Amino acid sequence: MSRIPPALLYLTVFNPTLRPTNTTVAPEDEEDAEEQAHVLFYTARERAVSRDKILRQVGLAKALINFAGMFDPLAVCDNVHSQSRRMVMLSPEPDFWIHACVELAKTPKQVTPKRKDPKSKGKEPAPKPDITYDYHDGSVGDLSLRSHLLKGYELFKLLHGSFSSILLSLGQQALELQLERFFTVWGWKWDMEEDTFSSHLGIPLHPLHRSLTPMLDEFVSRLPYNATSFMINNSLLIPSTALASSSYAAVLPGHIATRIPPPPPPLMHSEASSSAATVVPLEETEVTLPHSSEPGTKSPAKSSEPDSNKTFMPGMNIDMKHLKWSWPGYLTFGKSKSSSPSIPTTPVATDVVSPQPQAITKPSLSTEIKADEDIKDTPQLVAPAVDVDTESLQDAISSEHPHSTRTTPPSLPSIEPSPASIPLPLDDDLAFPASEEQQDRESNKSSPDQTPASPQEEQTVDDPQDNEPSSEQQQIETLPVEAADSGPHIPTTPPLLYLPTTVHLATEDAPTMTRKMKVWHVTRNATTFALVVDLEHSQDELPMLSHIATLFDDVELTVESEESKTLEASIPTLSKILEPKDKHIISTGHYTLSPPQNGFTSRSEHFFNGQQILRGDLDAQEVFSRGQNPQHWYISKKGLGSNEAGEAVEGEAYMEIARKESTLTDAGNALAGVIRRFAET
C-alpha cells in the first residue's frame, strides 16, 4: 500500500515564567489560568482542540524539560522518541520554548479478521478488517527537525523582532497575535518529505566566493559609512567579511532572495525606441520632403482605419486612378505597338525612400497623391534625355535565357531593394534626379550613330544640388529605414532601481534585543547587490547606480572567465560521461559549498544518521555506510584539514559515491581528494 509521509501534529510556543494578567479568577480556576497563561501560541492538525488537551500536551513538554534538568542543569531535553512520534523541544531565547510533535512516515497494512466460530448459530455481520501501520523510524532526523524550527524562529525574529523585545515593548497580547499570524502559515507549509539533506546545512556559497568577496569588500570600503553588504548571483551567495561575522548571516540573504522581484520581460530594441519617441499630431506637424517642389508643404494626415483592417504592409494613401507611373511603353505587357519591349529613356532612380512602418511613432512620410488639377500647378522634376542604342539593347535582351524572367536591361544599373521594404514605383514628382556621374556613364556607353531624341522627349533638369535634402529632412526620412533595417531585436536591459526592505537585526552583544534596519538591494539579470544600513539612512547617500553597474560588470566578467577556463580544462571523455557521478557537499558554519554541476539533493537517511553520530558524544571523525539498493557509498567526515597557517578548519563533508564496484579504500581516497581541493582553493 502507499506510504504516508511524515506530518506535523501540533506546534506550540510557551513560556513557563509568565503569569496571568486577569486577577478576577475564581480560586478553583487559578491553576488552570496560570497554565493557560504560559501558552503563547498553539496550532494542531485537528480543527478543534479542547483546552484540557492543549494544557496536557504543553504540560508533558514542561515535565520532560524539568525532569532532564534534575540530572544536569546544563543538559537540555532536545527530543523524545516513541514508536510513532518525535517530540522536539527548542529554547531559542531564555524561558521561551518552541515545541513540535511530528508523526513518522507510515505504511498501512490490513490485518486478516478472525474466522467465525463454527458452533455459533445465526448470521453475524462480517467484521471489518483492522488497519495497522508500520512506522518508519528513519523518515525524519532529530537534527533536521531542530534546524527547521530554528530557521523558522530566525525568520520570525528577522521580520518582527525577538520574543523578548516584543514582550517588553508591545506586551503579551501583541506577541501572541504576531506569533499566530506567522507560525500558523509557516507551520502548515512545512513539507518534511521535500526537505533535502542540504537544505538544513546552510546557505549555498558561490564557488568563486574567495575571489569575489575581496572585490565586494573593496567596493564597500570606499563608502563614507560602515555597512554590511552581500551579493547573490544565480541563487548563490557572495558574502562580505562583515556579513560572515554577523549573527544574522544564516537567514538574511535567504529572505532577501525571496524579495527579489521576478525579471521583467526583456524590452526589444524597437519597443525601447518607440517608447522613447514623442508622438506628435500629424495635423500640427510640418514635414518638408526633398522630392516636393515647394518646401514647407504639410504632409497630409493618414486616414484612420480600424485595427481589424491592418495588415503587415504599411498603409499607403494613393489615388490609383490619377497615379502616373512614368514608364511609357515598358510595362504594357504586350499591348504596345511595337513587338519588342520598349526601353525607358530615363535611368531608374538609385535612391528610393521606403514607406514608413506603422510601428514608428514619428510623423508619417506617406503622402497622398493629389488630383491632376493639383499636379499641373506643381512644377515637376523631369529626367534628362539620354541617348541609348536600342538595337544593341534588344539584341542583349533576346540573347537571354528563354526561361529568364528578367525585365531590366543588363546595361542599366540594377537596384538592390532594402531588406526591410520593397521599393514601390514612384511618380516623377517623387523621384530623385539622376546624378551627373550617372549621366556621363550612360552617355559614354551610347553609340555615336544613335538617333537623337525627339524634341518631345527633350527635357530639362535643375541642378541636383539645389534639391538635396537638408540634414533635418534626411533624419526624418531615414527614421523608418533605420527602424526597419535594425536587424534582429536586441533585448534592452531594464534600468537599475533600489528596492527597500525593513528587517529586525540583533547584535552579537545582545542577541535577544533587535532593532529595525533597512536593506537596499539592486538587481540586474541574475545578480543582486544588497546593503544593510540604519533605518534613518537616506537613499541619497547610497552608492551611485553607475558604480553598482560597474561592480556587476566586474563580477559577471570574473564568473564568465572562470567558467570558460573550467570548461576548457574539464572536457570529459566518453567513459567519464557514461560513468555515474559522485556527489559531495561541504558545510562550513552557516554556509555550504558544492559544485554547480554536482546537484547534491540527497534525502538518504544514511546522511542524517551520519550527521547525528558526528555531532554526538561518540567523538567520531568519519562514518562510512553503504546501501543495498542502490549500492552507494555514503561518507560523513568531521574536519576539513588545515589551512596555510596550520590551523584546523572546522566543518563537515558529505559524499555519495554511485559506483558499486568501489571499495572502502576507493571511497576514502575520493573524499580525501575533495577535501584537498577545498583546502587548495
N, C-alpha and C positions, 0 to 999 in steps of 0.2 A: 504494500500500500504506500501512498505518498507520504513523504517526510514533511512534518510540520516544523517550520523554522523556529528558533528561539524568539521570545517576545517579552516585552516589559509587562509586568503585572501591576506594579504600583510604584510611585515615586513621591517622596516626601522630603521636606526641609523643616528642621525643628531646632530649637534652642532650649535646653533644659533650664537655663537660668532666668527665663522670662517669667513675669508674674502677671496675673490678670489685672486689667485696668478697671473692671467693674467691681465696685465694692458692695453693691446691693445684691449679693448672692446668699442664698439660704445656707445655713451651716452644713446641712447634709450634702449639698452640691459643691462645696468648696473644693473638694479633692478633684472632682471631675473638671471643674472650671480651671483649676491650676494645670491639670494635664492638658486640657484643650488649649490653654494659652501658650504652651510650648510649641504647638504645631503652627508653623507659618504658611505652609503650602502642602497640599495633598492632591494627587490625581491617581486614578486607578482605571484598569481596563473595564471594570464593571461600571455601568452607568450610574447606579445608585448604591452608595456605601453608607452604612449606618455609622453614627458617631462612635458607638461602642467598638465597632470593628476597627475604625481608624485608631482609636486610643490603644487597642490591644496590639496592633502592628507596630505603632511607634513605641509603645512600652516595651515590647520584646527587643527592639533595637537598642533602647537605652539600657536594658538589663544586660545585654551581651557586652556592651561597651563598659559598663561598670564592673562586670564580672572579670573581664580581661584586665582591667586596671588594678584589680586587687592583687594580682600576682606581680605585675611590673607596671609601675606608673608610666614608664616611657613607652611600653608596648601598647599599641592601639589595635583594637579588633577591626581588621580590614574587611573580612568576608567570612561567610558561613556557608558550608556546602550541605546540601541534602540530596535525596535521590532525584528530585525533580526540579529543584530551585537553586538559585545562587542569590545570596543576600550580601550586598556591598555597602559598606559604610565609609564615608569620606568626610574629613573635617578640613575644609579649605580655610577657615578662619577660627580663631579661638571661640569655643562654645557653640559654634554653628556646625550642623551636621547635614549632609545630603545622604539619604538612604534610598536605595533602589533594590527591588526584588525582581528577578528575571527568571522566567520559566525556560528550562532547557529544551533543545530541539527533541522532538519525539516522533516515533513512528507507530501508528495504531495497529493493533493486531486483534483478531477475533478469537474468542475462547469458545470451543465447542460445548454446547449445553449438555447437561447430563441426560441420559436416556430415561424414559419413563419406567416406572416400576411395573413389571408385568402383572402384579397382583392387584394393582389399583383398578377400580371399576369406574366406568363413565369416561366421557371425553373431557380432557383437560386442555386448555389453550397451550399451544407450543411456546415455551419460554423464549424470550428474545436473547440473541447472543450477546454476551458481555464483551465490551470493548475495553481492552487494556492498552497500555502504551509502553514502548521501550524507549527510555530516555538516553540521549547521547551525552555522556559526561564531558567529552571534549569539544562540544559545539561552541562553547564560549570560554574565554580566558579571563582570569581574575584581573590581570594587569590591563587588558584591553578595556574591560568594564570601568576600572578606576580611571584610566586615561580618558575615556569618553566623558565620564562625569566631570573630571577636572577641566576638560576642554569646554564643556557647557558652562561651568562656573566662570571660567576666564572670559568667555564671550559675554555673559551677563554682566560681569564686572566692567568690561570694556564699554558696553552700551549704556548701563545705568549707574554703575558705581559699585563699590563693595557693600556687603551686607551691613557692616558696622557703620559705614559713613551714611548710608540711607537711614538706618535706625536712629542715629544721632541727630541728623539734620531734618528728617521728614517725619519720623515716627514709625511705630509698628504697623499701623494701618496702611500707610503708603508702601512700606516694604512688602506686605502681603499682596497688595494689588499688583506691584511690579513683578513679583515672583510668579503670580498666577498668569499674567499676560505673557511672560517669557517661557517659563518651563512647561506650560500646557502645550504650546505649539512645538517646542523643542523636543519634549519627551516622546510625543507620538509621531514625530518624523524620524525617530531613531530606528533604522533598519539594520539589525545586527547581522543579518545574512549577507548584506552588501559590504560590510566593513572588511577591508583587506588588512593584512598584517602591517603593511607600510603606512596605513592611514593614521595609526596612533603613535608611530615612532617620531614624527616631526614633520616640518615643512620641507619640501624638496628644494635643495640648493641648485643653483646653476652650475654646470660642470666647469665653467670658466670663472667662477666667483673669485678665485685667488688673483686673477689678473684684472678683473673688473672692479673689485672692491677698492683698490687704491685709486682707480680713476674716479670713483664716486666720492671717496674721502677728499681727494684734491679739489673736486668741484665744490663741495660743501665748505671746505676750509676758506674759500675766498669770500664767504658771506660775512657780513659785519656782526653777526649774532650767532649764538650757539643753537644748533638744531640737529635733530635726528632725521636721517633720510634712509631710503632704501629704494630699490628698483625691482620690477617684476618683468621678466622677459619670457614670453611663451609659457606662462604659469610657473616659472622657476624664479626663485628669489635670489637677488643680488644684495646682500645686507651690507650696511656700512659698519664700521667698527663700533660706533656708538649704539647702534641697534643690537649688535651681538652681545653687548654687555648689559643691556637693559632687562627689566623684569617682564616686559610685555613683548619680547621678541617672538614668542611662540604663537600669539593669537592676532596681533595687529596686522601683519601682512596678509594673513588669510582673510580677515574681514575686509580690508581694502580691495582685495581681489574680487570680492563679491559686489563691491560698489562701483566697479569699472563699468561704464555703460557699454552696451554692445556696439561693435563698429558699424557706422552708418554705411549705406550703400555707396560705393565709390562714385564720385562725380566724374562724368565723362568730360572730355575737353570741350566738346560742342556745347554741353549744358552749362559748363562754367562760363564760357564766353557769352552765351546768350543771356545768362542770369546777370552778368556784369554790364550788359549793354543797356542803354536807356531808350525806351520806346518813345518815339516822337510821332505825334499825329501827322498823317500824310497831308492833311489839308493845310497845315502850317509849315510844311517843310518845302523849301525851295531848292531843287537839285538842278544843277547845270550839267547837261550832257555834252560831252565833247563832240558828239555827232550832230547835234542840232545846230541850225544856222543862227538862232537867236539865243545868246546867253541870257541866263536868268529865267528861262521859261520854267513854269512849275510842272512837276510830274503829276499827272492825274492820278487820283486815288484808285486803288483796286476795288473792283466790285465785290461786295460781301457775298460769300457763298456759304451754304450750310456745311457743317463738318462732314456730313454723310457723303457729300459730293467730292470731297478732297481725295486726290489720288497722290501717287508718288511723284508725279510730274508737277512742276511749278505752274501756277496759274498764269495764263497769257491772255490779255485783253487785246485781241487783234481783230480788226474788221476784215474778214476774209474776202468780202465782195470787192473792196477797193484796194486790196493789197497788190502791190506791184513787185513781181519777182525780179524784173530787170535782167532776165536771161532769155533774150529773144531767140527763138528757134532752137533752143538747146534741149529743154525738157518738153518737147512736143509729142514724144512717144509715137513717132511715125506719121504724124498728121501734118508735117511741114511739107512745103512744096518740093524741096529737093529730097532725093532718095537717101543721100548721105547725111549724117548728123552734122548740123552746123556748129561752128566753134565760136564761143563768145569772144568778142574783140577786147574785152576788158579782163585784166587779171583778177583772180579771186583775192578777196581781202585776206590778209595774213593775220589779222588781229580781230578776234570775234569776242564780244562780251557775252558770257553765258547768262542765262536768265537767273534771277535771284531766287534761291530756295526759300520756302515759306518758314523754315525753322529760324532764319536770321531775323532779328528784331530791328535791324537797320531799315531805313526807308527804302521802299521798293523802287527798283530802277526800271521795271517794266513799263512801257509807255503804250498808250492806246493810239493806234494809227487813225488819224482823222480822215474825214471825207475828202473827195477830190477837190472840192472848193477850197478847203483849208490848205491842202498840199500845194495848190497852184500859187498861193500867196507866199509860200516859203521858198526861198532860194535853195536849190538842191545842189549837192556835191556830185559832180559828174567825173567819170574816169577819162583819162586821155585816150586818144586814138592810137592804137598800136598796130603796126604792120605785121601780119602773120602769113606765112606761107601755107595756104590752105591745102594745096595738093600734097605737100610733104606730110602734113599732119594727118590727112586722110589715108595716105599710104601706111603711116605708122599705126593708125587705128585698125586698118584692115589686116595688118600683119599680126595682130594679137591672136591669142589662142581662141578657137571658135567658141569655147565654153566660158570665156572670161566675161565677168560682169563689170569690168572697169569702164567707167564713163569719163574719167578725167584724162585728157591727153597727157602722154608721158612728158612732153616738153614743159608742161605747166608745173609750177611748184605745188606739191601736194600739201594739204592742210591736215595737221595732226590734231584731232579733237581733244579737248580737255578730258582727263579721266573722270571728272565729276559730272560733266554735262556734254551733250552732243550739240554742236552748233546748229542753229536753225538758219535758213536763208533769210537774209535781211534785205530791207529796201535800200535803194541807193542813198536815201536820206540818212540811213544808219550805218553806212559802210565807210570804212576809212579810205582815204585816197591812197593810191599807190605811191610808194616812195620813189625818189629819183633813181636810186641804185637799181631798183627792180625795173624801172622803165628802160634804163640803159642796157640791162642784161637782156631784156626782151627785144630791144632794137638790134643788138648785135646778133642775136640768133635768127632774125628775119632775113629773108633772101633779098638781094638788091633788085631783082626783077619783079618784086612783088607789086601787085596792083595797088595804087594808092587808095586810101579810103575815100568813100563818097563824102560830099560836103555835108549830107545829113548826119553822118556818123562822127564828123569832126566836133570835138567838144573841148572846152577849156576847163582847167583845174586851177584852183587857188594854191597858193604856197602851202605845203603841208605843215610848215612850222607855225602858221597862223592858227591852225586847227588843232594843235597839240593840246591835250587836256592839262589842266593845272595839277599841282601836287595834291590839292584837296579833292579834286574830281577823281584823280587816279585812286586815292584812298577809298572813296565812296564806291567806285566801280569794282575795285579788287576785293572788297569785303566778301561778297558772295563766293567768289572764286577761291579765296583762301579758306573759307569755311568748308567748301566742297572738296578742295584738294588736300585737306589736312590729313588724309590717310586714316589709319585705324584710330579708334577712340582711345585716348590715353587717360587712365584714371588719375584724378586730381586728389591729392592728399588733403583731408579736411584741416582747417586751421586749428592750432593748439589752443586749449582752453583750460583754465584752472577750475577744479571742482572741489568744494569743501566737504569735509566730514567731521562731525563732532564726536569725540570719544572721551572716556574717563580713564586716566592713567595714574598709576601709583609709582612711587619711588622705591629705591632699594631700602631706604631707612625706615619708611612707613608703608609696608605693602598693603595694609588694610585701609589706608586713607587715600582716597582718589580725588583728583580734581579734573576739571574739564580742560581738554586740549583740542586743538584743531589740526586736522591733517589736510593739506592741499596736495592734490595729485593731478598729474597731467598724463594723458595717454596719446600715443601715436602708434598706429598699427598694432603690433603685439607687445609694445614696450610701455611701461608706466613708471613715472618718477613720482615719489611721494616725499613730502617734507612735513615733519611734526613740529609745530610751533605753539606758542601760547594762544589762548582764546582771543585775547585782545590784539593779536598781531594783525597789522593792516596788510591788505593784499598788495598795496603799492610797494611794500618792502620785500616782496617775494622776488626770486631771481627772474630775470627777463626771459620771456618765452624763446627769444632767439638763442640765448645761451643754452637753454634746455634742449632746443633742437640740435644744437651743435653736439651736446652730450649724447643725444640719441644717435646721431650720425657716427660718433666715435665708437659707441657700444655695438651698433649694428655692423660696423666695419670690422671690428675685432672678432665678433662672433662669426661673420662670414669667412674671414681669412682662416680662422682656426678650423672651421668646419671643412673648408676646402683642403687644408693640409691633412686632416684626419681621413677624409675620403680618399685622397691620393695614396696615403700610406697604408690604408687597410682595404685594399681591393681583395675580396675573398675569392678563393678557388672553388671549384665545383664541389669538392669534398667538404669544404667548410660551409657551403650553402646548405647542403643536404644534412649536415651534422646538427643534432639538437643543440640549442643554445643554452649556455649556463647563465643563470641569473643571480645577481647579488645586490645587496643594498647595505650601506654603511650609515650608522646612526652616530651623530656627534652632538651631544647636548640637545638643543631644540630642533636641529636640522637633520636631514637625511641627504645622502648623495648616492646617485645611481645613474649609470649611463642612459642617455635618452633612448637608445635602441634596445636597452635591456628589457624594459617593460615589466618590472617586478610588481606583480599584482597577486601574489600568492595568498591563499586563505588556509593553507595547510596547518593542522593543529600541531605538527612537529615543531614549527617555529614558535608557536605560543608556549608549548611545553619547554622548549629550549631556553626561551627568554625567562620563564619562571625559574628554571634551575640556575641560570646565570645570576639572577638578582636575589636568589635565596640565600640561605645560611650555609650552603654546602661548600662555598668557596671554589666553585667550579670555574674553569677557564675556557673550556671547549666542550661542546656537546655534538656528537655525531649520531644521526639516526637515519634509518632507511625504510622507505615504504615498500609495500608488497605490490600494489597495483595503482600507479606505476612504480617501478623500482628506481626511484630517485633518491639521491643523497641529500640530506638536509643538515647543514652545518651551522652552528651558532658559536661565536667566539667573542670573548671579552678582551678588550685592549686592542689598540691599533698600532703597536710597536712604539718607536721612539722618534722624536724629531731630531733636527740637526744639532740641537744643544744637548742631546742625550736624555731629555725628559720624556717620561712616558705619556703617550697620547691616549686620553680616555675616550672610550666609545665602544661600540659593538658592531660586529659584522655578521651578516647572514647570507648564506649562499645555497642555491639549489642546483645540483648537477643532474642533468637529464640523461646522461649516458649510462645505461645499465651495465656496461662492461667495465666501468670504472671501479677501481678498488679503493680501499680505505686510504692507502698511500696517495693515490691519484687525487682523491678529494682533498686531502690535507695540503698537497702541493698547489692545487688550484686556488684554495683560499689564501695560502701564503703569498701567491703571486698577486692576488687582488690587493692585499694589504700593503705589499711592497710598492705597487704602482700608486696607491693612495698616498703613501709617505713621500714618494718622489715628486708628485705633483703639488 
